[in-house]
Amino acid sequence: MLELIFITLQIIQVNETTPCFMNLTAGADMWENCGFGDDYLQAMLLPWEWITGGYFSMVIVSLFVMVTYIKYHKAIYPILVGIIFIPVSFFLFPSQFILIAFIFGIGLPAGVFLISILMQRTKEYGG
């Protein structure tokens, strides 16, 4: 049997991976390339987004939730902070923020509830 094997080559175009703020040859055009003329907030957050791999917003909100829980020691306050940020997350945050919000919203109160059951209900009160 004679089998013919056709090999097709495909060329994949890969864009430049150097961010605009690290292009040292751009000169004065760097401000325009990074979008400072269009959206100042996005241009200011661009280096932080690059450092955190696109998860800067999620890191900030997670810090807010964690600090709220550490300060007040009640699960309802971090849940409320997360609920406040959920409408904004559809526009600004990555899609993984919703998963983290559900983990914080379900896992954190469930864990606190289980720990409170184990700590308070298993103590022997009275003399």
Rosetta constraint file for C-alpha pairs under 8 A:
AtomPair CA 18 CA 22 HARMONIC 6.46 0.50
AtomPair CA 18 CA 23 HARMONIC 6.73 0.50
AtomPair CA 19 CA 23 HARMONIC 6.73 0.50
AtomPair CA 19 CA 50 HARMONIC 7.93 0.50
AtomPair CA 20 CA 30 HARMONIC 6.49 0.50
AtomPair CA 20 CA 33 HARMONIC 6.12 0.50
AtomPair CA 20 CA 34 HARMONIC 5.51 0.50
AtomPair CA 21 CA 30 HARMONIC 6.54 0.50
AtomPair CA 21 CA 34 HARMONIC 6.61 0.50
AtomPair CA 21 CA 47 HARMONIC 7.43 0.50
AtomPair CA 23 CA 30 HARMONIC 7.38 0.50
AtomPair CA 26 CA 30 HARMONIC 5.32 0.50
AtomPair CA 29 CA 33 HARMONIC 6.13 0.50
AtomPair CA 30 CA 34 HARMONIC 6.11 0.50
AtomPair CA 31 CA 35 HARMONIC 6.46 0.50
AtomPair CA 31 CA 36 HARMONIC 5.54 0.50
AtomPair CA 31 CA 37 HARMONIC 7.46 0.50
AtomPair CA 32 CA 36 HARMONIC 5.87 0.50
AtomPair CA 32 CA 37 HARMONIC 6.10 0.50
AtomPair CA 34 CA 43 HARMONIC 5.92 0.50
AtomPair CA 35 CA 39 HARMONIC 6.01 0.50
AtomPair CA 35 CA 40 HARMONIC 7.16 0.50
AtomPair CA 35 CA 42 HARMONIC 7.74 0.50
AtomPair CA 35 CA 43 HARMONIC 5.74 0.50
AtomPair CA 36 CA 40 HARMONIC 5.03 0.50
AtomPair CA 36 CA 43 HARMONIC 5.58 0.50
AtomPair CA 39 CA 43 HARMONIC 6.27 0.50
AtomPair CA 40 CA 44 HARMONIC 6.08 0.50
AtomPair CA 41 CA 45 HARMONIC 6.24 0.50
AtomPair CA 42 CA 46 HARMONIC 5.98 0.50
AtomPair CA 45 CA 49 HARMONIC 6.07 0.50
AtomPair CA 46 CA 50 HARMONIC 6.14 0.50
AtomPair CA 47 CA 51 HARMONIC 6.18 0.50
AtomPair CA 48 CA 52 HARMONIC 6.20 0.50
AtomPair CA 48 CA 56 HARMONIC 6.29 0.50
AtomPair CA 49 CA 53 HARMONIC 5.84 0.50
AtomPair CA 49 CA 54 HARMONIC 4.50 0.50
AtomPair CA 49 CA 55 HARMONIC 6.32 0.50
AtomPair CA 49 CA 56 HARMONIC 5.21 0.50
AtomPair CA 50 CA 54 HARMONIC 5.99 0.50
AtomPair CA 52 CA 56 HARMONIC 5.60 0.50
AtomPair CA 54 CA 94 HARMONIC 7.62 0.50
AtomPair CA 55 CA 59 HARMONIC 6.16 0.50
AtomPair CA 55 CA 93 HARMONIC 7.70 0.50
AtomPair CA 55 CA 94 HARMONIC 6.93 0.50
AtomPair CA 56 CA 60 HARMONIC 6.29 0.50
AtomPair CA 57 CA 61 HARMONIC 6.27 0.50
AtomPair CA 57 CA 92 HARMONIC 7.54 0.50
AtomPair CA 57 CA 93 HARMONIC 5.79 0.50
AtomPair CA 57 CA 94 HARMONIC 7.91 0.50
AtomPair CA 58 CA 62 HARMONIC 6.00 0.50
AtomPair CA 58 CA 93 HARMONIC 6.46 0.50
AtomPair CA 58 CA 94 HARMONIC 7.40 0.50
AtomPair CA 58 CA 97 HARMONIC 5.92 0.50
AtomPair CA 59 CA 63 HARMONIC 6.16 0.50
AtomPair CA 60 CA 64 HARMONIC 6.34 0.50
AtomPair CA 61 CA 65 HARMONIC 6.22 0.50
AtomPair CA 61 CA 82 HARMONIC 7.72 0.50
AtomPair CA 61 CA 85 HARMONIC 7.63 0.50
AtomPair CA 62 CA 66 HARMONIC 6.05 0.50
AtomPair CA 63 CA 67 HARMONIC 5.95 0.50
AtomPair CA 64 CA 68 HARMONIC 6.06 0.50
AtomPair CA 64 CA 78 HARMONIC 7.95 0.50
AtomPair CA 64 CA 81 HARMONIC 7.57 0.50
AtomPair CA 65 CA 69 HARMONIC 6.26 0.50
AtomPair CA 65 CA 78 HARMONIC 4.85 0.50
AtomPair CA 65 CA 79 HARMONIC 7.75 0.50
AtomPair CA 65 CA 81 HARMONIC 6.35 0.50
AtomPair CA 65 CA 82 HARMONIC 6.84 0.50
AtomPair CA 66 CA 70 HARMONIC 6.12 0.50
AtomPair CA 66 CA 78 HARMONIC 7.23 0.50
AtomPair CA 67 CA 71 HARMONIC 5.97 0.50
AtomPair CA 68 CA 72 HARMONIC 6.12 0.50
AtomPair CA 68 CA 73 HARMONIC 7.87 0.50
AtomPair CA 68 CA 77 HARMONIC 6.57 0.50
AtomPair CA 68 CA 78 HARMONIC 5.72 0.50
AtomPair CA 69 CA 73 HARMONIC 5.12 0.50
AtomPair CA 69 CA 74 HARMONIC 6.13 0.50
AtomPair CA 69 CA 75 HARMONIC 6.47 0.50
AtomPair CA 69 CA 77 HARMONIC 6.81 0.50
AtomPair CA 69 CA 78 HARMONIC 5.72 0.50
AtomPair CA 72 CA 77 HARMONIC 7.50 0.50
AtomPair CA 74 CA 78 HARMONIC 7.75 0.50
AtomPair CA 75 CA 79 HARMONIC 6.47 0.50
AtomPair CA 75 CA 108 HARMONIC 7.04 0.50
AtomPair CA 75 CA 109 HARMONIC 5.52 0.50
AtomPair CA 75 CA 112 HARMONIC 7.37 0.50
AtomPair CA 76 CA 80 HARMONIC 6.17 0.50
AtomPair CA 76 CA 109 HARMONIC 7.84 0.50
AtomPair CA 77 CA 81 HARMONIC 6.25 0.50
AtomPair CA 78 CA 82 HARMONIC 6.07 0.50
AtomPair CA 79 CA 83 HARMONIC 6.10 0.50
AtomPair CA 79 CA 104 HARMONIC 7.30 0.50
AtomPair CA 79 CA 105 HARMONIC 5.64 0.50
AtomPair CA 80 CA 84 HARMONIC 6.16 0.50
AtomPair CA 81 CA 85 HARMONIC 6.44 0.50
AtomPair CA 82 CA 86 HARMONIC 6.18 0.50
AtomPair CA 82 CA 101 HARMONIC 6.37 0.50
AtomPair CA 82 CA 105 HARMONIC 7.62 0.50
AtomPair CA 83 CA 87 HARMONIC 7.68 0.50
AtomPair CA 84 CA 88 HARMONIC 7.83 0.50
AtomPair CA 85 CA 89 HARMONIC 6.05 0.50
AtomPair CA 86 CA 90 HARMONIC 6.95 0.50
AtomPair CA 86 CA 98 HARMONIC 7.41 0.50
AtomPair CA 86 CA 101 HARMONIC 7.82 0.50
AtomPair CA 87 CA 91 HARMONIC 7.76 0.50
AtomPair CA 88 CA 92 HARMONIC 6.20 0.50
AtomPair CA 88 CA 93 HARMONIC 7.49 0.50
AtomPair CA 89 CA 93 HARMONIC 4.59 0.50
AtomPair CA 89 CA 94 HARMONIC 7.29 0.50
AtomPair CA 89 CA 95 HARMONIC 7.98 0.50
AtomPair CA 89 CA 97 HARMONIC 7.07 0.50
AtomPair CA 89 CA 98 HARMONIC 7.54 0.50
AtomPair CA 90 CA 94 HARMONIC 7.86 0.50
AtomPair CA 90 CA 95 HARMONIC 7.58 0.50
AtomPair CA 93 CA 97 HARMONIC 6.39 0.50
AtomPair CA 95 CA 99 HARMONIC 7.57 0.50
AtomPair CA 96 CA 100 HARMONIC 6.41 0.50
AtomPair CA 97 CA 101 HARMONIC 5.96 0.50
AtomPair CA 98 CA 102 HARMONIC 6.27 0.50
AtomPair CA 99 CA 103 HARMONIC 6.26 0.50
AtomPair CA 100 CA 104 HARMONIC 6.11 0.50
AtomPair CA 101 CA 105 HARMONIC 5.81 0.50
AtomPair CA 102 CA 106 HARMONIC 5.80 0.50
AtomPair CA 102 CA 107 HARMONIC 7.64 0.50
AtomPair CA 103 CA 107 HARMONIC 5.03 0.50
AtomPair CA 103 CA 108 HARMONIC 7.05 0.50
AtomPair CA 104 CA 108 HARMONIC 5.10 0.50
AtomPair CA 104 CA 109 HARMONIC 7.64 0.50
AtomPair CA 105 CA 109 HARMONIC 6.75 0.50
AtomPair CA 106 CA 110 HARMONIC 6.11 0.50
AtomPair CA 107 CA 111 HARMONIC 5.94 0.50
AtomPair CA 108 CA 112 HARMONIC 6.16 0.50
AtomPair CA 109 CA 113 HARMONIC 5.89 0.50
AtomPair CA 110 CA 114 HARMONIC 6.12 0.50
AtomPair CA 111 CA 115 HARMONIC 6.12 0.50
AtomPair CA 112 CA 116 HARMONIC 6.03 0.50
AtomPair CA 113 CA 117 HARMONIC 6.17 0.50
AtomPair CA 114 CA 118 HARMONIC 6.16 0.50
AtomPair CA 115 CA 119 HARMONIC 5.94 0.50
AtomPair CA 116 CA 120 HARMONIC 5.66 0.50
AtomPair CA 116 CA 121 HARMONIC 7.61 0.50
AtomPair CA 117 CA 121 HARMONIC 5.29 0.50
AtomPair CA 117 CA 122 HARMONIC 7.51 0.50
AtomPair CA 118 CA 122 HARMONIC 5.79 0.50
AtomPair CA 119 CA 123 HARMONIC 6.62 0.50
